[in-house]
Amino acid sequence: MYRKQDLRQTLHRLMNELLEENGVEIYGDFKIEVADMDTLAFIKGSKIYVNTKASKYPLYVLKYIIAHEIAHLAVKGHTRKFWETVKHVYPEYEKGKQELLRRLP
Ligand SMILES: [Zn+2]
């Protein structure tokens, strides 16, 4: 229970850092929800859902996960335009992406 709340707070902080540092504006009041689920993360309406398992990931991986989901607000598929958007939200995303791919089964 505490683990979920801690992760949610951390993710909120990282999201705000990403948006401020990189001058990204998103409209509406975005919330992050931590849940036990099959997928790692997804975005629905004004909520980003992140798997409880992410609590064991380092911060730069969590930042990548958030940046990835925020980018999906602008671009649905994983196109070139999508990765450009991820880079805009989180310029150092590549390191987090590689580490996440290494950790996923
Ligand atoms: Zn995606």
Boltz pocket constraint, residues with backbone or C-beta under 6 A from the ligand:
constraints:
  - pocket:
      binder: B
      contacts: [[A, 68], [A, 72], [A, 76], [A, 78]]
      max_distance: 6.0
